[in-house]
Amino acid sequence: MNTLTETQVRLFASSKSWIEGEAMRQLYAVAKLDGVRHAVGFPDLHPGKGTPVGAAFVTEGVIYPHLIGGDIGCGMTLFKTDLVRHDAKLDRWAELYFHLEHPWDEDVGDYLAASDLQSTEFDTALGTIGGGNHFAEIQAVEKVHDTVAFKRTGIGKDQLVILVHSGSRGLGESILRAHVNEYRSSGVAGESFAGEEYLNGHNYAVRWAKANRALIARRFAFKLGAEAECVWDGCHNSITRHEGDGEIVWIHRKGAIAADNEFVVIPGSRGSLSYVVKPTGNGESHAWSLAHGAGRKWARSESRLRMRERFGAHQLVQTPLGGRVICEQRDLLYEEAPAAYKNIEAVIQDLVDAGLASVIATFRPLLTYKTRAVRR
């Protein structure tokens, strides 16, 4: 389950969580960078653009902004609503126009001020989902495995929740581009001027991304006739400073979630359950992190080809679990098909077997919103 090499590369995955060779090559390549102490891969590990997704890297003294990419602050937020299971009206909800791909039609300035954020050229993107694997999803509690731990989440067993996955939109990319244009992909000292300049922008993007998810949930819940209250937020792409035992290190997470909360959410695909888990273990052995989701099994181009051969678009808007999917971009519908992702049950079991997490509860997706094709 746990492999350790002289280069401090660890992979927390069993043979049931198939890991592509290119993902391992990328993991080892990052491990060879100056200052890297640990390179940790999780069961959701898969190839990225030069850096594997589903990994965390611990460095001494130096930071590498390119390792976490342009969507700084990308992550998920879980909200509890004032709706309960019998309030679910999937047929009616599937016909709603949530408009989450379009700018919010209220005063963004007031929202920015309330969120302690300054205006930028990306104001109109605030409250929008974006593309790729981002979504807003309403879910129901499927099963509670740990009653005591579940009670601490503040969620009722019959209560519906909203899970939002989005990031910093173009803001994070602009911050990375500005850094790379001057320093390329070279590491810079975290305490240097270059490091502090990047981290200031990075930290702002992380806050902006969290506010973005909160506004998405507000807009989504409003259309459902509900109120939403944040109960957990987790960032997947970030660099954080960690101090302990008299030393300072930097944790780079690329598609990984911090394991420093009472619970974290690890979703599957839109056609599988999401898991609420309790982090366990000593933290340092797994870079104080956990897997962030099921992880892609197929690249987007491969997924489009495979899914077109097997399914019509109309067959992918309802999941095997009975959930509905609103995604009116045909290519995206195929790219994000449940079959394109790894088995979330295997991913979670690997984390449990490695002593990194225990299962608190599972959630069933009821309605997943990605995009409408028609504008207002």
TARA-V276654 format. One line per field, one symbol per residue. ss: DSSP state (h for helix, s for strand, l for the rest). burial: b if it has 24 or more other C-alpha atoms within 12 Angstrom, else e. A space follows every 50 residues. Layout:
ss->???
burial->???
This chain:
ss->lsssllllssssllllllllhhhhhhhhhhhllllsssssssssssllll llsssssssllsslhhhlllllllsssssssssshhhllhhhhlllllll lllllllhhhhhhhllllllllhhhlllllllllssssssssssllhhhh hhllllllssssssssllhhhhhhhhhhhhhhhllllsslllhhhhhhhh hhhhhhhhhhhhhhhhhhhhhhhhlllsssssssslssssssssllssss sssslssslllllssssllllllssssssllllhhhllssslsllslllh hhhhhhhhhhllhhhhlslllllssssllhhhhhhllhhhsllhhhhhhh hhhlllssssssssssssssslllll
burial->ebeeeeebbbbbbbeebbbbeebbebbbebbebebbbbbbbbbbbbbbee bbbbbbbbbbbbbbbbbbbbbbbbbbbbbbbbbbbeebebeebbeebbbb bbbbeeebeebbeeeebeeeebbbbbbbbbbbbbbbbbbbbbebeeeeeb eebebbbbbbbbbbbbbbbbbbbbbbbebbeeeeeebbbbeeebbebbbe bbbbbbbbbbbbbbbbbbbbbeebebbbbbbbbbbbbbbbbbeeeeeebb bbbbbbbbbbbbbbbbbbbbbbbbbbbbbbeebbbbbbbbbbbbbbbbbb eebbeebeeeeebeebbbbebebbbbbbbbbbbbbbbbbbbbbbbbbbbb bbebbbbbbbbbbbbbbbbbbbeeee
